[in-house]
Structure formats: C-alpha cells, structure tokens
C-alpha cells in the first residue's frame, strides 16, 4: 500500500530514508510457544519531497495492529498523569456544555476524566480486547466517514474531537481528518497530539518509527494534510510526552477562529532547520545508522561481560530498538512492565519474557536498560522500589550510563 505515491498529497516525489528490515507489529505480544515468524513486516521510512510528510511503505493492515491491542492507557502512571493534564486543558478551553468525541479512546482513561467536566463524552476505538472503564460511552470500530456517520446519527455533531497519538497511526490519515471535519459543529475544534518529528525522528531517535506510526509529522506536513481534509490549524503547543510531541488545534476551513502567532513561529523555525530541504532527511540515514550501531555494540558489551540485564519497560519503542539492533541479548534477560496484557508473554520478535514488577528479584540483575526512557523518572522509581542496585542505562536521546543505584 502506497509504495510509490504520497498517502496525503498523492504526489510521486518520494525518497527512501532508511530500511529497518523485517520488524514484528510492536504491540502483538505473543504467548510462550506461539510461532509469530509469519507476522514480520518490512519497516521502511520515506519522505514526500512535495509536502514533506514522513511515512512508511506498505504498513500492515489496521486489523492486525489494533483489534487485539496490548497497550492500556491506564497502566502507565506517567501517561495517566498526562491524560489528567489533557482533561484540565480541555476543561480550561471549553465549557462543560460542550459535547466531546475521543478518537482512539483505548481503555477510557481520558474519558473517565472528561466525564467529570463535560455533560456528554463519547469514545471510539477499534480494540476488541480492551474493556473501557465504567461509565464510558464507547463505540467499537475504526474512525472513518462511515463510523462518523453512525456516531453523528446516534449523538449529533460534536463540539470537540480529541485524538491523542492516533492520527499518525491510521493508514488513511486524510480520511480520518475528513471524518473529523464531517462530525464537528460549524465552530467545532479538533484537538490532536502527535509525536513531533523535529524532536524525535529528525534527531535520530528512531524508536518512534514502527508500523503503528504510519506518519511522523512536522507542523509543515501536518498543516498541509489538514488543508487537504478541509481543516485549518489555529494553535500549537509543544509537549514533552513521547520524547517530544505537539498538541495541535484545528477547525473547519471556513470557521471563524483566529490563528495563534505560535503557528507562524513554529513554521518559521521548521523552515530555518531545513524541514523543506531534502538534505535534512538524507543526513538522517547516517544518524540512524550510528545509533543502531551504538545499541548493537552495547548489547555485545553486556554479553561479553556476562552482565545480567533487566529491561525496564516493554514499550513499543523498545520492541523497535531491540529488533533493529544487529545483536541480541543472551538468554536470561527479562523485561518488567506494568501492562497486564503484556505480562506473561514475550516481547515481539525477541523471545524475551515480560513480567510484572513484583515478580522481579532485583539481586538477579547487574544492569537495568531503560526501554521506556520517556518515563525515566517512573522507571527509576520502580527500580528503586524493587531494591535494584546496579548500573542504569538509557538508549536515547543518547546511549549513556544514567545512574548507579
């Protein structure tokens, strides 16, 4: 799917940046003994030199990635805190009479917060295995024009559509934005959060590149994608989540909203950094190669020194990092993670067991490798709570020995 043409603007000016090889879908954690060799999928990063959208070649079918989903929003303390802050932001921006739709509501954690602030909150999510939390009105399915019609027939048009780290995940992102435009009131607002390419991928932090992240947005490329969908960017805010994200507000193209000056400032900053210059993307290839080489060398050093390694977290980004490395940890490494759907299973493509934190015996390990480095403080707290004493390494933004606990 879209091997040649840009999936947003449709142009054919596509340049390949990096081929990561075969990688498993990052949130399909297999059971012990389950053969998942057939699920390995090519992971290839491209850029459109017309609209400057970073995107993947031939992403897997949505059903493979999302209908049975091993990520739960409410299982990560730092994420719950962020979702609480999102509800505070929405509560400060919109009055309680507004009707809100959350796209990709997962287990309903954000909806639970929003229900305390707004009279009507509805969610939609494709995962069939996640039971939304109590008192959440959730429609199971993918968000597109068809489901938007069903939702509008059921609930009418919405004042606010919210999508956190979901609009970059859908193969038909333009269709998803069209659906948002269609279900918004005339003066409605779309609020999305996405990983911000200038602070993640374009700095070589390649662990945010995986099949679920079909797109990696700059504001330049996001603005063009929204324009195609009949939307207009009106505000932007930088966030620390996911290693660097943006919150973008948009409205219908003909809605009467002023554009915050921050939008122009960010676009100017992106132009200055060369966001519309192919040389920026060509240099990215060597940066990714250097970081993969450094991770591979680290694994080799741990193996040669016979270090007993504990992986702190089993996030999607960690699945990418370890599958793209040219070396593998020796048997005995395990991962500790809070997500119940991952516990008792294996990290995809790696045969590494995932355990709950209380199951970890700290004395069995010399080194902790923090895969969930974007939740560094929480991971360090978890390591201290189990009594871990040893070296703590993080892979990004640069591979280093962070602590000696």
N, C-alpha and C positions, 0 to 999 in steps of 0.2 A: 504493500500500500504506500502511496506517494513516494516511490523511489526517485522519480525524476522531477515532478512539479512541486512547488511550494504549497503546502497544505492550507496556507492562509491566503496569500495573494494570487496563487496559481501560476506565477512566473516559473520559467525553466532555468533561472540563473542560480543553480545550486552548486555549492562547493563542499566536498567532504572534508571534515576536520580531523576526525580520529575514529578508527575502527577498534573497538574494545574486544572483538571476538564474540564467542558464544557465552551468554550470561543467562542464568535462570530468572524467571519472574521473582522479584525480590520479596514479595510477601506471601509466597506459596510455600510455607514451611512444611516439608514432608514428614510423615511419621517414620519411625525407625523401621528399616527394612523396605521402605517404599522406593521403587525404581522410578526416578524422575529424569532419567537421562534424555528422554524424548522431548522434555519441555525446555531445553536450552534454546535460546533465541539470539540471533545476531543483535549486537548493540553498536550502532553506527551513528555518530553525531555529524550533522550537516549544518550549513548556514545558507539562507537565501540572500543573495547579494543584491536583491531588489528591495525587500522590506526588512532585511537583517534579522529575521527570525531564526533562532537556533532550534533545530528539531531533529528527531530521529528518523532513520529509514525503517520502513516496514515494522512498525510496532506490533506487538501481539494483539489478538482480539481482546476487546474490553472484558468479555465474559471470563476469559482465562485469568485476568488480573484482579477483578473486583467483585465477582459474585460470591466468592468464598475468600474472605479477606482477613488476614491475620494481623491486623493493626486496629487497636482500640484507642480512641481519643482520650478516654478517661483513665488509661492505665499509666500515663506518664505525668508525674507531678508537675514538671515544668510546662507541659502542654496544657494541663488543666488550668494552671495559673494564667497562661496566655489567653485561653478561651474566656476566662473570667474577665480579663482586661478588655477583650473584644466586646463582651456584653456591656461593660462600662462605657466603652467608646460609643457603641450604638445607642445606649441609653442617654448619653450626653448630646448626641447629634439629632436624635429623632424622639418625638414624644410618644408616650405609651399607647396612644390610639392607633399607631401605625401597624400595618399587617406585614409580617416578615416571613420570607421563604428562605430556608437554608438549603443550599445545594451541596450534596455530599456530607450529610449530617452525621454519618458514621454511627456511633452508639448514643447520640443525642446529648452529649455533654454540654455543648453550647446551647442547644435548645432548652435544656434544663435551666440555665442561667437566664436566657431570654424570656422564658415564661414568667419570670418574676418581675419583668419590666414592661412587657408588651401584652396587649389583650389577645392577640392572635399570632401564633407562631406555628409554622408548618415546615416539615423537612422532607427531603427526598434523597434516597441513597440506594445503590444497586446491590449492596451486600446482603445476601440472604441469611448469613450465619450470625449477624450481629443483631441482638435484641435491643432496640432503643430503650433508653431509660424510661421509667414510669412517667405518665402524663405527657408524652410526646406524640404529636400527631405526625406520623411518618408514612410516606408513600414509598414502596419498594420498586425501584426501577432506575434506568438511566435518564438523565435530564436532557431532553431534546424537544423539538417542536411538538411531537406527539404527546409526550408526557406533560409538557407545558399546557397544552390544550385541556388535558384531563384535569390538571390541577386548577386551572382557571375556571373550568366548569364546576368544580367542587367548591372552590373557595373565592372565586372572583379574582380580580387583578391585585397585585401586591404593591405596597409602597416601597419596600426594600427587599432586594435579593442579595443574599450573602453567600459567598463561596470561598472557603479557606483552603488553599492548596489543593484545589480540584480543577480549576480551569486549565491548568497546564497538563492535566492528566488525560484529557479526553481527546481521542484521535480527531474528532470533528469539533475542534475548539470554536471555530466560527459558527457552526450550527448551535453550539451551546450558548454562545453570546446572543445569537439571533433569538433563541428561546427565551433568554433573559429579557431582551428588549420587548418581546411579544407579551410577556406576563407582567411587565411593570405598568403601573399607573402612568399617566402622561408626565407627571412630575416626580416619578419614582426614581430611586437611586440603586445602582448596582455597586456593591462593596466586595472587592476580591482581595485576597492575599496570595502572592506567588513568590517563590524564590527569585531573587534578583540576580540576573546573570552577571552584571559587572562586579558583584561582590562574592560570587560563588564560582561558577564555571570559568569566567574570564580571568579569575585569579589562579586557575589551575586546581581548584577544589572539586575534583571530578566525581566525588562520591554522591553528588546530587544528580548525576546522569544515570538514569535507569529507565526501564520500559514504561513505568507509570508516568514518568516525567517526559511526555512526548515533546513538550516545548519548554524552552528556557527563555524567559522574557527579559529584555531591557524595556525601558519605558518607550523607547523609539519603536520597537517592534510591537509592543502591546497596544500603543496608540493606533498604529496602522491596522492591526487586527480588529480593534474595536470599531474603527471607522468603517471597515468593510461590513460590520454587523449592525450598523445603524446606531452606534453609540458614540459618546463623546467623553473623553477624560476631563474631569473637573478638579481633581485633587489627588495628591500623592503624599505618602508618609513612609519614611524609612523605618524598618524594624530589625531587631537583632535575631529573630527566630530563623530556624533552618540555616544558620550560618550567614544570614543576610537576606532579608525579604523586603517587599514593598506592599503597602496597603494602597490600593487604587480605588477611587470613587469615580463612577461614570454615570451618565444619564442618557436619555434618548437624544438623538442629534438635534432635535428642534425644541428641546426643553429649555426653560428659562433659568439656567444656572450660570453664575459667573465662573470663570476658570481661576483657581488659586495660582498666585505667582510662582508657587513651588514647582508647578508643572513645567513652566518655561525654564526655570533654573536647572531642573534635573535634565531636561532635554539638551540644554546648552552644555552641561557637564559631560553628558554622554558623547556629544559631538566632539568635544575637546579631547576626550580619551580615545577617539577614533572608532566609535561604535559603527559608523558607516564607512569604514575602511577595511578592506579585506585583509590587509597585513596584520591587523589585530588578531584576527581569527587564525591566520596561518601560523603566527607565533605561538598560539595556544597549544598546538600539537606537540611542540617540543617541551613545553611546560608540563603537560600531562605526562609525557614520556618520562621526564625526570622524576616526577613524583611517584609514578608506578615503580620505577627502578629503586627509589629510596625505600618504599614499603617492602619490596621484594628482598632487598638487602637486610632490612630489619628482621624480617622473618627468618632469613638464613642465619643471622647472628644469634637469634634466640634458640634456634635448633642446634647450632654448633656448640653453644654454651650450655645446652641441655636445661634451659630455663623452663620452668613450669608456668604456662601463660594462662591467665584468666581474661576473657574478653568481657569488658564492662558494657553491657548492652548488646542487643542483637537487632539493630535497626536495618532498614532497607539500605541505607548508605554503607553500613558495614558489610552487607552481602556483596555490594558492588566492589568495595575496596579489596576484599579478600579473594573474590573471584577473578578480578583483573590482575592481581599480583601473580608474578611468574613463579612464586614459591608457595608452598603450603606448610602450615604448622604441623609438627609431628603429632601423632596421636596423644591424647591426654588433655589437649586444650578444650575448655568448655566456655560457654557464654552464659552470663547471668542477665535476665531480663524480667521486667515487671508484667509483660503482656501474657495473660493466661493462654491465649490462642497459640502462642509460640512455645510455651513451656512443655517439656516432654517430647519435643520434636527436634528436628535438625535444621541448621541453617542451610538454605537452598544452595545446592551445588558444592557443599563443603564437608558434609558428614560430621559437623560439629554439634554436639548436644547443647540444647538450650535448657537451663534450669532456672527455677525461681531463686531469688537472692537467699532466702533462708536455707536453701539446700546446699549452699556453697560452704565448704570448710576452708577458711582463709589460709590455714597453715599448709594447704596442698599446693600453694602457688607462690612463685617468686616475683612475677611481673604481672601487672594489670595493663591491658591495652584498651584504651577507652574508644570504642567504636562510636558511641553516642556522644561525641565530643561537643556537639552543640548544646548538650545538657551537662556540661563539665562539672559544675558545682554539685549537681544532684548525684552524679556518678561518684564523685569523691566522697560525698556523704555516705552513699551506700557502701562503698569500700571500707570506710572507717567503721560503719555500723556492724559489719561482719568481722571486724578485727584484723583486716588485711594489713600486713606490714611488708613493704617492698617497693619496687620502682613502679611508677605510673607514667605511661607514655600516651601521647595523643598523636594522631596521624596528621591532623590539619589544624590551623592553616599551614603549619609546617611540622614535620615529624620531630618530636623532641621529648626528652625526659622531663615531665612536668613537675612531678612530686616524688619525694621519697617518704612514704608513710611509715 
